[in-house]
Amino acid sequence: MSVVIKSFLMLLILFSLLLPASAQRPPIVFMDIVTAGGSGIGYKRFPSEQEAIYDAFKHSKSQFAFPELQATPLKGRGAPGVALLDVDRDGDLDVYVTNGPGHANSLFSNQWVESGTLTFFDIAQRTQLEVRDQDSTGVCFGDIDNDGDEDVFVLGRAEPNRLLEQREGVFVDITTQSGVGGGDLTSTACSMGDINSDGLLDISVSNTFDWTTAQAITLVPVALNQPNQLLQNQGNNRFADVSESSGFLDVYLPPGAPDAAATISWAIAMVDYDLDGDIDIMHADDQGAIPPARLGGLDRGFLQLFENDGTGHFINVTEALGLNRPGSWMGLSFGDFDLNGTLDVFSTNFGNQFSAGITGNTERTHSEDSRWLLQQPNGSFSDSVNQGFTNTPFGWGTSVADYDNDGDSDIIFHGGHEAGLGVVTNPGAILNNDGQANFSRDAMALAGSTNHIRRTVHGMAMGDLNNDGFVDIVSVSNLNIPDAVPLFPIPSLGGDFDEDAFFVASFNPIDAQGSGFVWAGFEFDNGSLSIEVSSADNDQNWVVVEALGTIGITSQGQVNRDGIGATVLFTPKGLPTNLKPILGGSSYASQDALYAYFGMGEATVGDLEILWPSGVRNRLLNVQAGDHVVFPEIPCSIEVELNTNYLECLTRALDELLILSIIDSSMRERLFQSAITTPE
C-alpha cells in the first residue's frame, strides 16, 4: 500500500473520530421476514363474498357508465386487521390477523423466547380463534374479566361481532350471553377502555354502512350510515349498550344535517386525550365523495372527540376544540409530537394522490392529506394542514412509535385503495420527527423491504417482536397487485412521495368526455401479511414499560389488569419528557402491543411516571437503559408534600405487592423512594 493511500486512510479514520456520534450511526432499516422465507407465515387474505358480484359485473358487458361503477361493492377484497398480543404469556408478541368468509383467521405464535429465532406457527385452530364463518374485519383485545389473560373481540361485515373469552389457552365464543354482537352492522374498528373507572374494560365500535354498494360514499350523505356503539361492561362478561344514554351518539355535524345522523367511522380509539385520568373517545369519519359545504354539499367527515365527565357520560367537543375540519379520515394514532406535555393526534386521510391518479387533477388543497394535529395548552388542536408534509398517499393503518430510539415520537402509516376506476398505491410511509413536530419522510427505512406499492395495506400494528428494544411493523393487505400488472405514475404534485406515486386503472375511459368505460382486464392477488423487523443497530438506548393494573389482585386495586387507558411518561436524563398512551385499539382495524416503548438517545437513565385511568399517578426514578419495567398500580397518588395518610397508603400497598410476589424487595424499596422523592 502506498504512503499516499495510507495517509488518506488515516485522515478518514481521524475525521470519523472527530464526527459526532449521531453522524456515525447507521440508519434504521426494516426487512420483511415473510418474503425472505423461513418465518412460518403462510397467510393470504381471501376475498369477501361481494367480490364475486364485482367479478361478474366486470365481465357482464363491454362498456360501462360511470354511475354503474359507483354502484359496485366496496372492499370486495375485505378489510383485514391485525393485533399484536402475548396470548400465551411467554414473553414475546404473537400476531393475530383476520380473514375472509370460509377462511380461518390466523394466530401466529411467536417462537422467539422458545427458540431464539423469529419464527411463527399458526395456532388459531388449536386455540379456537379461527372464526371461519365470519367475514372478519377489525380486531381488538384486552382482559375483559381481569382473570390474567387476553380476550379477543373480532368484528364482521354485515353480521354480528364476536367476543372470544380465553379460558386456559382456548377461546370460547361468548357473544350471545355477553350482548355485544351488534346485529348486522358493518363494523371496522374497536377499542377497549374503562369509561367509568370501575376496573372493567368497556368496548367502543366504529361502524360504517352496508358495503354492498358505495352509494354512502358517493351519493347519499347521511341516510345509509350506521351508528357507532358503546358497550359498557357490567361484570360477569355481560355488556349493556349505553351508546345513546352516554351521549356517545351525539355526533357533530354542521347546521343543515339531519337530526340523529350517523357518520362513516373507519377508526376509533379510547384514549385519555386531556390527561385528566378518565377515558375519552375519538373516531375518524369519512367525508367520502360528497362535496363539502363550500361546494354546496355537506361537511360530514370529522375527527369526532367525546370528552368524558368522569362518570362515563360524554360531551362532544369536536367544534369547541377546533377539530371541525372536514376530511376523509381513516386511521388514528397518538403521541406528543412537539414534546410539550400534551397528547397530539395523527390521522390518515384520502390523500391528494388518489384524485391526481384517477382524474389527473393536480389542483388540490391539502385538506385531504394525512397529517398531525397538535394539542395546545388550552386543549384545542392546531392543524398542520398546508404546513410541512403535504401531498400524501391514501392512508389506512397508522402507529406512533420512536422507531429510531432518539427520544421523540415518529409516525408510520400504510394504505392503498381499490375503488371504482382503479387502485391508488401507498409505498409505506415513515415520518421521522426532529423533536419539534417537523417531519420528513425516511424513504430508506423501507427501501430494502417488501414492495408496498403493490400491496393495498389496511391493518397495521407495531411492537417489539424479538425483544431487542426496537419496534417492528406488522401490516396486512386486502389485495396485492401482480408484477405483470403495469403501474402508471401519478402526475407530479410536489412532495416526497412523488417518486413512489402510482395507480392502476381498473377501468379505462373510451373518450376524453368520460362517456363510457371499459374494464382494463387486470386481476389482483390475495392480500398478504408483512412482518418487518428493525435492524436495531444505531446504538440508541431504550426502555420498555408494561403497565400492570391490580384490580382483583390487591385489596385496593382499581385498574384493569392490562393497564389499558394508562398514559406512561418517560424523561431520559438530559432529554424532554415523552409520553405514550396504552390503547386497547386504534390505527385502522388493529391494535398495537400493550407496551410503552421509549427511545433514550445516548442517555443511560431516566424517570418514569404513570397516569392510571383511575386518576392516580405513580413514579419510578432512575430507570436504566435496556430495562423492561413491569410497573404495578399503586393506589396512592404521588404527593408534592408528604403526609401521614399518603405514607401509610404507600407502605400498605407496597407491602401487599411484595407479599403477593408481584415485586421483590429491591423493587419495593425503589418504588417507595421514588414515591417520596421529587425528581431533580
C-alpha positions in Angstrom: 0.0 0.0 0.0 1.4 3.4 -1.0 2.3 6.0 1.5 -0.4 8.3 -0.1 -3.2 5.8 0.4 -2.1 5.0 3.9 -2.1 8.8 4.7 -5.6 9.1 3.2 -7.0 6.2 5.2 -5.5 7.7 8.4 -7.2 11.0 7.6 -10.5 9.3 7.1 -10.2 7.5 10.4 -9.2 10.7 12.2 -12.1 12.5 10.6 -14.6 9.9 11.6 -13.4 10.0 15.2 -14.0 13.8 15.2 -17.6 13.4 13.9 -20.4 13.5 16.4 -21.7 10.0 17.3 -25.0 10.7 15.6 -23.2 11.2 12.3 -21.6 7.8 12.6 -24.7 5.8 13.4 -26.2 3.5 10.7 -29.8 4.3 9.8 -32.6 2.1 11.0 -33.9 -0.1 8.1 -36.6 -2.8 8.1 -36.6 -6.2 6.4 -39.7 -8.4 5.8 -39.1 -11.8 7.2 -42.1 -13.2 5.5 -40.9 -12.5 1.9 -37.4 -13.6 3.0 -38.8 -17.1 3.7 -38.5 -19.4 6.7 -40.7 -17.4 9.0 -43.6 -19.9 9.1 -46.1 -17.3 7.9 -48.3 -18.5 5.1 -51.2 -16.1 5.4 -53.3 -14.9 2.4 -56.3 -12.6 2.7 -59.2 -14.2 0.8 -61.9 -12.1 -0.7 -65.3 -11.3 0.7 -68.4 -12.7 -0.9 -69.1 -9.4 -2.6 -66.0 -9.8 -4.8 -67.9 -12.4 -6.8 -70.5 -9.8 -7.6 -67.8 -7.4 -8.7 -66.2 -10.1 -10.9 -69.5 -10.9 -12.6 -70.1 -7.2 -13.2 -66.7 -6.7 -14.9 -67.5 -9.5 -17.4 -71.2 -8.6 -17.9 -70.7 -6.3 -20.9 -68.2 -4.4 -22.9 -68.9 -0.8 -21.8 -70.0 0.8 -18.5 -71.3 4.2 -17.5 -69.7 6.0 -14.5 -72.7 5.6 -12.2 -72.6 1.9 -12.7 -69.0 1.8 -11.4 -70.1 3.6 -8.2 -72.8 1.0 -7.6 -70.3 -1.8 -7.3 -69.5 -3.3 -3.9 -66.9 -1.6 -1.7 -64.0 -3.5 -0.3 -64.8 -6.7 -2.1 -61.4 -8.0 -1.1 -62.2 -7.3 2.5 -60.8 -5.1 5.2 -58.4 -7.1 7.4 -57.0 -6.0 10.7 -54.1 -7.2 12.9 -53.3 -7.2 16.6 -50.0 -7.9 18.5 -50.6 -9.6 21.8 -48.8 -12.1 24.1 -51.6 -14.8 24.0 -49.6 -17.5 25.8 -47.8 -15.1 28.3 -44.4 -16.5 27.3 -42.8 -13.1 26.9 -42.9 -12.5 23.2 -45.6 -11.0 21.0 -47.9 -13.1 18.9 -49.7 -12.0 15.7 -53.5 -12.2 15.2 -54.8 -11.4 11.7 -58.3 -11.6 10.3 -59.5 -13.2 7.0 -62.5 -13.6 4.7 -65.5 -15.9 5.0 -64.8 -19.6 4.8 -61.2 -19.0 5.6 -59.6 -19.0 9.1 -58.3 -16.0 10.9 -54.7 -16.8 12.0 -53.0 -16.6 15.4 -49.3 -16.9 14.7 -47.4 -18.0 17.8 -44.0 -16.3 18.1 -41.2 -18.7 18.9 -38.6 -16.1 19.8 -38.4 -16.9 23.5 -38.5 -20.7 22.9 -36.0 -20.9 20.1 -34.1 -17.6 19.8 -35.3 -17.2 16.2 -38.2 -15.1 14.9 -40.3 -17.9 13.6 -44.1 -18.5 13.9 -46.7 -21.2 13.6 -50.4 -20.8 13.4 -52.3 -22.0 16.5 -55.7 -20.5 15.6 -57.3 -23.9 15.2 -55.9 -25.2 18.4 -57.0 -22.1 20.4 -60.3 -21.9 18.5 -59.7 -18.4 17.2 -60.3 -19.2 13.5 -63.8 -17.7 13.2 -64.2 -19.2 9.8 -67.9 -18.4 9.3 -67.4 -14.6 9.6 -66.2 -12.1 7.1 -63.8 -10.6 9.7 -62.7 -7.0 9.6 -61.1 -5.3 12.7 -59.9 -6.8 15.9 -59.1 -5.5 19.4 -58.2 -7.3 22.7 -58.0 -6.9 26.4 -58.6 -8.8 29.7 -62.3 -8.1 29.9 -62.8 -10.2 33.1 -59.5 -9.5 34.8 -58.5 -13.1 35.1 -55.0 -12.6 33.8 -55.3 -13.5 30.1 -56.3 -11.7 26.9 -59.7 -11.9 25.4 -60.3 -11.0 21.7 -63.1 -9.1 20.0 -63.4 -9.8 16.3 -65.6 -7.6 14.0 -67.6 -8.6 11.0 -69.1 -7.3 7.8 -72.9 -7.1 7.9 -73.0 -9.7 10.7 -72.6 -9.9 14.4 -69.3 -9.2 16.0 -67.7 -11.9 18.1 -66.4 -11.8 21.7 -64.0 -14.6 22.4 -63.0 -15.2 26.1 -59.8 -17.0 26.8 -60.1 -20.0 29.1 -56.8 -21.8 29.8 -55.4 -21.1 26.3 -58.7 -21.9 24.4 -61.1 -19.2 23.3 -64.8 -19.6 23.9 -67.4 -17.6 21.9 -69.5 -15.7 24.5 -71.1 -13.3 22.0 -74.7 -14.2 22.7 -74.6 -14.2 26.5 -72.4 -11.1 26.6 -74.7 -9.0 24.5 -72.0 -7.5 22.2 -73.0 -8.8 18.8 -74.3 -5.6 17.4 -76.7 -7.2 14.8 -75.9 -7.0 11.1 -74.0 -3.7 11.1 -70.7 -3.4 9.2 -68.0 -2.7 11.8 -64.5 -1.7 11.0 -62.7 -1.0 14.3 -63.0 -1.4 18.0 -61.2 -0.1 21.1 -61.3 -1.1 24.8 -61.1 1.2 27.8 -62.7 1.8 31.2 -65.2 4.7 30.8 -66.5 4.7 34.4 -63.4 3.8 36.4 -64.8 0.5 37.8 -61.8 -1.5 36.7 -63.7 -3.3 33.9 -62.9 -2.8 30.2 -65.7 -1.4 28.1 -65.8 -1.6 24.3 -66.5 1.0 21.6 -67.2 0.1 18.0 -66.9 2.2 14.8 -69.5 1.3 12.1 -69.8 2.4 8.5 -72.6 1.3 6.1 -73.6 -1.7 4.0 -70.7 -2.3 1.6 -72.9 -3.9 -1.0 -72.6 -0.6 -2.8 -70.5 2.5 -2.4 -73.5 4.9 -2.5 -73.0 6.1 1.0 -69.5 7.3 -0.1 -70.6 8.8 -3.4 -74.3 9.7 -3.5 -76.1 9.6 -0.1 -74.6 11.9 2.6 -76.1 10.5 5.8 -79.1 8.2 5.4 -77.2 5.0 4.8 -74.7 5.4 7.6 -74.8 3.2 10.6 -74.3 4.5 14.2 -71.3 3.6 16.4 -71.7 1.7 19.6 -70.5 1.9 23.2 -70.8 -1.2 25.2 -70.4 -0.9 29.0 -69.0 -3.9 30.9 -71.5 -4.9 33.7 -69.3 -7.6 35.1 -69.6 -11.4 34.6 -68.8 -10.9 30.9 -72.1 -9.1 30.3 -72.3 -5.8 28.5 -75.0 -3.1 28.2 -75.4 -0.8 25.1 -75.0 2.7 26.5 -74.4 4.4 23.1 -77.4 6.7 23.5 -77.6 7.2 27.2 -73.9 8.1 27.5 -74.1 10.8 24.9 -71.8 8.9 22.5 -74.3 9.2 19.6 -74.3 13.0 19.8 -72.1 13.4 16.7 -71.0 16.8 15.5 -72.5 17.8 12.1 -72.9 21.4 10.9 -76.4 23.1 10.6 -78.5 21.5 7.9 -77.6 17.9 8.7 -80.5 15.6 9.7 -81.1 15.1 13.4 -79.7 11.9 14.9 -77.4 11.5 11.9 -74.7 8.8 11.9 -71.3 9.1 10.4 -69.0 6.8 8.4 -66.4 5.9 11.0 -63.4 3.9 9.9 -61.4 4.1 13.1 -61.9 4.6 16.9 -59.8 5.0 20.0 -60.5 5.2 23.7 -57.8 7.5 25.0 -57.3 10.0 27.8 -56.7 12.9 25.4 -56.6 15.6 28.1 -54.6 13.6 30.7 -57.2 14.1 33.4 -57.4 10.4 34.4 -60.5 9.3 32.6 -61.1 7.8 29.2 -62.3 9.9 26.3 -63.2 8.6 22.8 -62.2 9.7 19.3 -63.5 8.3 16.0 -62.3 9.1 12.5 -65.1 9.9 10.0 -65.1 10.0 6.2 -66.2 12.9 4.0 -66.1 10.5 1.0 -67.0 11.8 -2.4 -69.8 14.0 -1.1 -68.9 17.7 -1.9 -68.0 19.8 1.1 -70.3 22.7 2.2 -68.2 25.3 0.4 -69.1 23.5 -2.9 -72.8 23.2 -2.0 -72.6 19.9 -0.2 -72.5 18.8 3.5 -69.4 18.6 5.7 -69.6 15.2 7.4 -66.1 13.9 7.9 -64.5 15.0 11.2 -62.3 13.7 13.9 -65.1 13.4 16.4 -63.9 13.8 20.0 -66.1 12.9 23.0 -64.8 14.1 26.4 -65.7 12.0 29.5 -67.1 13.9 32.5 -65.5 11.2 34.7 -68.7 9.1 35.1 -68.9 7.6 31.7 -71.1 10.4 30.2 -69.6 12.2 27.1 -69.8 15.6 25.7 -68.9 16.2 22.0 -66.1 18.7 22.0 -65.2 18.5 18.2 -66.2 22.0 17.4 -65.1 23.5 20.7 -61.5 22.2 20.3 -61.1 23.1 16.7 -61.4 19.6 15.2 -64.3 20.6 12.9 -62.1 20.3 9.8 -63.7 18.0 7.2 -61.6 15.3 5.6 -61.8 11.7 4.6 -60.2 10.5 7.9 -59.3 6.8 8.1 -56.9 5.8 10.9 -55.8 7.2 14.3 -52.6 7.2 16.3 -51.4 9.4 19.2 -48.2 10.8 20.7 -46.7 14.0 22.0 -45.0 15.2 18.7 -43.7 18.5 19.9 -42.8 17.2 23.4 -44.8 19.9 25.2 -46.7 17.6 27.6 -49.9 17.3 25.7 -51.2 14.5 23.6 -51.4 15.1 19.8 -53.2 13.1 17.1 -52.2 11.8 13.7 -54.9 10.7 11.3 -54.6 9.1 7.9 -56.7 10.6 5.1 -57.8 10.2 1.5 -54.6 11.8 0.2 -54.1 14.1 -2.7 -52.6 11.4 -4.9 -55.9 9.5 -5.3 -57.6 12.3 -7.2 -54.4 13.0 -9.2 -54.1 9.4 -10.2 -57.7 8.8 -11.2 -58.7 12.1 -12.7 -55.3 13.8 -13.4 -56.4 16.7 -11.3 -53.3 18.2 -9.6 -55.0 21.4 -8.3 -55.8 20.1 -4.8 -55.9 21.6 -1.4 -54.1 19.8 1.3 -57.3 19.2 3.4 -57.1 15.5 2.4 -53.5 15.0 3.4 -52.7 12.5 6.2 -51.4 14.8 8.9 -51.0 15.6 12.6 -52.9 18.0 14.8 -51.1 19.4 17.8 -52.9 19.9 21.1 -52.3 23.3 22.6 -52.1 24.0 26.4 -55.7 25.1 26.4 -56.8 21.8 25.0 -57.6 23.0 21.4 -55.9 21.4 18.4 -53.8 23.2 15.8 -54.0 21.7 12.3 -50.8 21.2 10.3 -52.7 21.5 7.0 -50.6 23.3 4.4 -47.6 23.1 6.7 -44.6 20.7 6.4 -45.7 17.4 5.0 -48.1 17.5 2.0 -49.4 15.5 -0.9 -49.5 12.2 0.9 -50.9 8.9 -0.5 -54.1 7.2 0.6 -53.7 6.1 4.2 -55.4 3.4 6.4 -53.4 2.0 9.3 -51.1 4.1 11.4 -49.0 3.9 14.6 -46.8 6.3 16.6 -43.5 5.0 17.7 -39.9 6.1 18.3 -38.6 3.7 15.7 -35.0 5.1 15.8 -35.0 5.5 19.6 -33.8 9.1 19.6 -36.3 10.2 22.2 -39.2 11.6 20.1 -42.3 10.1 18.6 -42.3 9.3 14.9 -45.2 8.4 12.6 -45.7 5.3 10.5 -48.7 4.7 8.2 -49.7 2.5 5.3 -52.6 2.4 2.8 -53.7 2.0 -0.8 -57.2 1.6 -2.0 -59.3 0.0 -4.8 -62.4 1.9 -5.7 -64.4 2.5 -8.9 -61.9 3.4 -11.6 -58.8 1.9 -10.2 -56.3 1.3 -7.4 -54.1 4.0 -5.9 -50.9 2.9 -4.1 -49.0 3.8 -0.9 -45.3 2.8 -0.7 -45.4 2.8 3.1 -44.6 6.0 5.0 -42.2 6.5 7.9 -42.2 10.1 9.0 -39.2 11.0 11.1 -39.7 13.6 13.8 -37.0 16.2 14.7 -38.5 16.5 18.2 -40.4 19.7 17.4 -43.1 18.1 15.2 -41.2 18.8 12.0 -41.5 15.6 10.0 -39.5 14.3 7.0 -40.0 11.1 5.0 -37.5 8.3 5.8 -37.7 6.5 2.4 -34.6 4.5 3.1 -36.1 2.7 6.1 -38.4 0.6 3.9 -36.4 0.7 0.6 -34.9 -2.8 1.0 -38.1 -4.5 2.4 -41.4 -5.5 0.8 -42.7 -3.6 -2.2 -45.6 -2.0 -0.5 -46.5 -0.2 -3.7 -48.1 -3.5 -4.9 -49.9 -4.0 -1.5 -53.1 -2.2 -0.5 -52.4 -2.3 3.2 -55.3 -1.9 5.6 -54.5 -3.1 9.1 -51.2 -2.2 10.8 -49.7 -2.5 14.3 -46.3 -2.1 15.9 -44.4 -3.8 18.7 -41.0 -5.3 19.5 -41.3 -8.9 18.2 -37.7 -10.0 19.1 -37.3 -8.1 22.4 -34.3 -6.0 21.2 -35.8 -2.7 22.2 -36.6 -1.5 18.7 -40.2 -1.6 17.4 -41.2 -3.7 14.4 -44.0 -3.3 11.9 -46.8 -5.7 11.0 -49.2 -5.0 8.2 -51.9 -6.8 6.3 -53.2 -6.0 2.8 -56.5 -6.9 1.3 -55.1 -7.3 -2.2 -51.8 -7.4 -4.0 -51.1 -6.1 -7.5 -49.2 -8.8 -9.5 -45.9 -7.8 -11.1 -47.4 -8.3 -14.5 -49.9 -5.5 -14.0 -48.4 -2.2 -15.1 -48.2 0.7 -12.7 -48.8 4.2 -14.0 -47.1 7.2 -12.5 -49.4 9.8 -10.9 -48.9 13.4 -12.2 -46.3 15.2 -10.0 -47.9 17.0 -7.1 -44.7 18.2 -5.4 -43.6 16.4 -2.3 -41.5 13.5 -1.0 -43.9 10.9 -2.3 -44.0 11.8 -6.0 -41.3 9.3 -7.0 -43.4 6.4 -5.5 -46.9 7.5 -6.6 -48.6 5.1 -8.9 -52.1 3.9 -9.8 -53.6 1.0 -11.7 -56.6 1.7 -13.9 -59.2 -0.9 -13.4 -61.5 0.8 -16.0 -60.3 3.0 -18.9 -62.4 5.8 -20.4 -63.3 5.4 -24.1 -63.0 9.1 -24.7 -61.9 12.3 -23.1 -65.5 13.2 -22.2 -65.8 10.1 -20.0 -68.9 9.0 -21.8 -68.1 5.3 -21.1 -65.6 3.0 -19.6 -64.2 -0.5 -20.4 -62.7 -3.0 -18.0 -58.9 -3.0 -18.2 -58.7 -6.8 -17.8 -56.4 -6.8 -14.7 -56.9 -9.3 -11.9 -55.4 -9.0 -8.4 -53.9 -11.4 -6.0 -55.0 -12.2 -2.4 -53.6 -9.9 0.3 -50.6 -10.7 2.4 -49.1 -10.3 5.9 -45.8 -8.5 6.2 -43.6 -8.6 9.3 -40.9 -6.0 9.0 -38.1 -6.3 11.6 -35.9 -3.4 12.6 -32.2 -3.5 12.0 -31.8 -2.2 15.6 -28.2 -1.2 15.1 -27.9 2.5 15.7 -26.8 2.2 19.3 -29.6 4.3 20.7 -30.8 3.3 24.1 -34.4 2.3 25.1 -36.7 1.4 27.9 -39.9 -0.8 27.7 -42.7 -0.3 30.2 -45.5 -2.8 30.9 -48.4 -1.4 33.0 -50.0 -3.8 35.4 -53.4 -2.9 36.8 -54.1 -4.7 40.1 -57.9 -5.0 40.4 -58.7 -8.4 41.7 -55.1 -8.9 42.8 -54.6 -6.4 45.6 -57.2 -5.2 48.1 -57.2 -1.7 46.7 -56.6 -2.3 43.0 -58.7 -0.1 40.7 -57.3 -0.6 37.2 -57.9 -3.3 34.7 -55.1 -5.9 34.5 -53.7 -4.7 31.2 -53.4 -1.1 32.3 -55.3 -0.1 29.2 -56.1 3.6 29.3 -53.0 4.5 31.3 -50.6 7.1 30.0 -46.9 6.5 30.5 -44.4 9.4 30.7 -40.7 9.0 30.5 -37.9 11.5 30.9 -34.4 10.4 29.8 -31.7 12.4 31.6 -31.0 15.5 29.5 -33.9 15.0 27.2 -37.5 16.2 27.2 -40.4 14.1 28.6 -42.1 11.9 26.1 -45.5 10.2 26.7 -47.3 7.1 25.4 -50.9 6.1 25.9 -51.7 2.4 26.4 -54.5 1.8 23.9 -57.0 -1.0 23.6 -57.3 -0.5 19.8 -56.5 2.3 17.4 -54.8 2.5 13.9 -57.3 1.1 11.4 -59.0 -2.2 12.5 -55.9 -3.0 14.5 -54.1 -2.8 17.9 -50.5 -2.2 18.8 -48.8 -4.1 21.6 -49.7 -3.2 25.1 -46.3 -1.9 26.0 -44.8 1.6 26.1 -41.6 1.8 24.1 -39.3 4.8 24.7 -36.1 5.7 23.0 -33.4 7.4 25.1 -30.8 8.5 22.5 -27.5 8.4 24.3 -29.0 8.7 27.8 -28.5 5.8 30.1 -31.0 6.6 32.8 -34.4 8.3 33.1 -37.5 8.7 35.2 -40.9 7.1 34.7 -44.4 8.3 35.7 -47.8 6.6 35.0 -51.1 8.3 35.0 -53.6 5.5 35.6 -57.2 5.6 34.3 -58.3 5.9 37.9 -56.6 9.3 38.0 -53.8 8.1 40.3 -50.2 8.9 39.4 -47.2 6.7 40.3 -43.4 7.3 39.8 -40.3 5.3 39.4 -36.9 7.1 39.3 -33.5 6.1 37.8 -34.7 3.5 35.3 -31.7 2.1 33.4 -31.4 1.8 29.7 -32.4 -1.6 28.5 -34.9 -2.2 31.3 -38.2 -3.9 30.8 -40.2 -2.4 33.7 -43.4 -4.2 34.9 -45.0 -1.2 36.7 -47.7 -2.3 39.1 -50.6 0.0 40.0 -50.1 1.6 43.4 -53.4 3.1 44.6 -51.7 6.2 46.2 -51.1 9.2 44.0 -47.7 10.9 44.3 -47.8 13.9 46.5 -45.7 17.1 46.4 -45.9 17.4 50.2 -45.8 14.1 52.2 -48.3 13.4 54.9 -49.1 10.5 57.2 -52.1 9.2 55.2 -50.0 9.1 52.0 -47.1 7.3 53.6 -49.4 4.8 55.3 -51.2 4.1 52.0 -47.9 3.7 50.2 -46.4 1.3 52.8 -49.5 -0.8 52.9 -49.8 -1.1 49.1 -46.1 -1.9 48.6 -46.1 -4.5 51.3 -49.1 -6.2 49.8 -47.4 -6.3 46.3 -44.3 -7.8 48.0 -46.2 -10.4 49.8 -48.0 -11.4 46.6 -44.6 -11.6 44.8 -45.6 -9.0 42.2 -42.5 -7.1 43.2 -39.3 -8.1 45.0 -37.8 -6.3 48.0 -35.4 -4.3 45.7 -38.3 -3.0 43.6 -40.3 -2.3 46.7 -37.6 0.0 48.0 -37.1 1.7 44.6 -40.9 2.3 44.3 -41.0 3.7 47.9 -38.1 6.0 47.5 -39.4 7.2 44.1 -42.8 7.9 45.6 -41.4 10.2 48.3 -38.7 11.9 46.2 -39.3 14.8 43.9 -37.3 14.3 40.6 -34.4 16.8 40.0 
